[in-house]
Amino acid sequence: MKKLLFIMVLLMGALVVNAQRTPVKVADLQKSITDNITKDYAGFTIKDATKVVEKNVVTYDVVVTKGTMQETLCYDSNGKFLKKMEAMGGMSKAGPKKGTKTAMKHKS
């Protein structure tokens, strides 16, 4: 019984520490966010948006696309642009950054 209680406490603690992510409808985004995207990312379309709450700080992650390009933009709770997020694994859709080496495996 003590082990079960201990595991439940650990799981609850893990849920509190992790960021809470909630999908947001594009139509519900703040006007300042959509205005910034229209101005600074002309030709891009908003694909999806997520409200992120971590340590009582609210931010919005907005995924925009243009053709095959995709960017994830981060805004604060007031709709102010914070940063462009790095692609997963540190590599953008364009490939590795100039000056970096990549290892390729060939089958013999």
N, C-alpha and C positions, 0 to 999 in steps of 0.2 A: 504494500500500500504506500509506503514511504517513497519507493522508487517511482511509482506512478505519479504521485504528487510532485516530486522533484522534476520529472520530465515535463509535466504540464506547466510548471513555473518557468522552466527553460524555454518552452515553446512560446509562451505568452511574452516573455522578455524579448525573444527574437522578433516577434511581430511588432512590438513597440519600437525597436531600434530601426527596423527597415522602413524605407520611405513608402508612403501610401500613394499609389498612382491611380488616378481616376480619369477615364476618357472624357473629353469635352467635345461637344458639337462645335463645328467650325462657326456656325451662326451665333454661338454663345461666347465666342472669344471677344475680348475687349477691343474696342475700336482702335486704340493706340497700337495694338499688336497687328491688326490687319492693315492699318495705315502704314506701319513700318515695313511690312512685307511688300505692299504695293510699291512703296518708294524705293527701298533698297534691294528688293528681289523681284524687279520687274520681269514679267513673263512666267514667274513661278506660280504654282497652284498649291494651296494648302491641302495636304493629303490627310493628315490627322493631327490631333492635339491631345495632350495629356496634362492634367493638373497634378503636380507633385508636391506632397507635403512631407518635409523631412525636418525634424527637430523644430517644429512649429514655424518653419519658413516655407512659404508657398511660392512655387515657380511654375511656369508653363513651358513644356517642351512641345514645339510645333514642327512637324515634318512637312517640308515643302519640296515640290518636284518640278522639274523643267526638262522635258524629254527623258533622257536616261539619267540625268543628274538628280541627286537627292541630298538635301541638307537638313539637319536638325538644329533648330534655333531655340535658345533658351531666353525666357523673359521673366522679369520679377512680377510680384503680385499687382504692381501698378501698370504693367504693360510695357515697362522699359526694357529694351534689348540688353541682355547681359553678355551672351557669347554664342558662338557657333560651336556645337558639340563635335568632338572628334568621332570619326567613324569607328565602329567596333574593331578591335584588334589593332588600332592605330594606323590603319591603312585606308586611304580614301578610295572611291570608285575609280579614280584615275590611275591607281597603282602606287607603288612605293615612291617615297619622296626622293628627289634628286640627291645623289651622293650615298644612297643606302644600297646595300647588297642584298640580294635575295638568293636563297639556295633552291636549286631545282633538282628533283630526283628523276632520273631516267630509268626506265625498265630495260633490262638487257635482253 
